[in-house]
Amino acid sequence: MTKKYYFDTSIWLDFFENRNEPNLPKGDLVHRLLDKIVENNDKVVYSDIVILELGVISYQSYEIEKLFEKIKPILIFIESTEKQMRKAKDLSLKRNIPKGDVLHAIIARDNKAVLVTLDSHFKKLLDITKPKRPQDIIQC
């Protein structure tokens, strides 16, 4: 059965920019995870909020398209709904979490995708989704 994964924007940045730290090779981990996803014929869901957040940090739309083009066969694009955005705004205020992070969690849940992140904000959203780190999925 095909599994679906949803990467938060930081995971995409780790992949696109091959961001590695001395004790945490984030870029390498995401590359290995994507290799495993391709090998297993699994899919990666991404959303309009990922595109928006990449744009906010100065990626141009043509650059974003070029980055995603390399892995297009495994991608599924999802447009967030008004209902999801309202729920994200509400939970963001109640739990003091960035709205974008809440929206990522809601989109992952609603699409039955495993949320992949290294961000600790998602610990406040365990009732919505149970996030996994790239290294946890690679070891499975």
N, C-alpha and C positions, 0 to 999 in steps of 0.2 A: 504494500500500500504506500502510495506517495505521501511523504511528509511535507509539511509547509513550515517555513521559517520566516520570521519577520525581524529584520535588523533595524535597531534604532539608528538615528543619524550618526552617532559617534562610531558605531561599528562600520558604517559605510565609509566614514572618513579614515578609519584605520585601514580599510581595504584600499581605497583610492590613493591615499597618501603614503601607504605602507608605513604607518606610524608604529615605531617600535621604541620601547624604553629598555634600559639596561636589564631590569628584572622582569619585564613583561613585554614579550615580543608580540604586541597586539596585531600589527599588520600581518606578521607571519601566521598567527593563529587564524585570522579571518581567511587568509588565502588557503590554508589547510582545510578549514571548514567548508569553504566553497568547493574545493576539490572533492571532498566527501559528498557534498550535496549533488554535484554533477555525477559522480560515480554511482550514487544510489538512485539516480533519476528523480530526485526530490526537487522542490521548488522554493523560491524566495519571493515573498510578497513584499512589495514596497508601495508607498502611498504618496499622495500629493503633499502630505506634511513633510516627508523626507525631502522632496523637491524644494518645497518652500524654505525649509531650514538650511539646505545647501545654498540656496539663493541668498539668504540673509548673511551668510558668511562669505559672500562675494563670488560664488560659482555662477557663471553665466549659463543660460539654458543650453546653448550649443555644447558647452563643456560637460554639462551633466549628461546630455544625450550620448556624447562620445564615451563617457565613462561607463555608462550602463550598456552600451552597444556590445561590449566584449562578452557580456554574460547574458545577453538577451534571451537565449533559449530556455533558461531556467527561471526567468522573472515573470511575475504576475503583478500588474499594476492595479491598485485599488484607490478609488476616490472616496475620501471620507464623507460621511453624511452629516447633514445639519444636526440630527439627533446625537450622533457621536460627538460632534463639536460642542453641543450644549452640555452634554454629560461631562466631557473633559473640562470645560470651564468651571462647572459646579464642583467637581472633585478637586480640581486644582486649588480653588479657594478654600475648600474645607480641609484639605490635607497639606496645604502649603508645599505643593509640588508644581514644577513647571507644566503649564497646560499641554505643551507639545509632548512631554513624556506620558502624561495621562492618555492623550489621544493615541500615541503609539501602542500603549497597553490595550486600549479598547479595540483598536483596529486588529491587533494580533488575536485577541479573544474572539472577536466577531468573525474572523476568517479561519478560526481553528488552526492558528499558526503558533509555533513556539517562538516566543519573544527572545531575541538574542541581544544581550547588552552587558556592559560592564558597569553601568551607572547604578549607584546605590539608591537613587530616588525610587526605583521600582520596588524596593523592599516594602514601601508603603502602599503598594498596589497588589499585594498577594491575593486579595479577594477577587481581583480581576484576571490576573494571569500569573503564572509562575515562571519568571525569567530564568534563562540559562546563560552561562558564560560560554564563549566559543570553545574553550578548552574542555568544558564538561561534555559538550556534544561530540567533540573529536574523539574523546576517550571511550565513548559508548560503543 
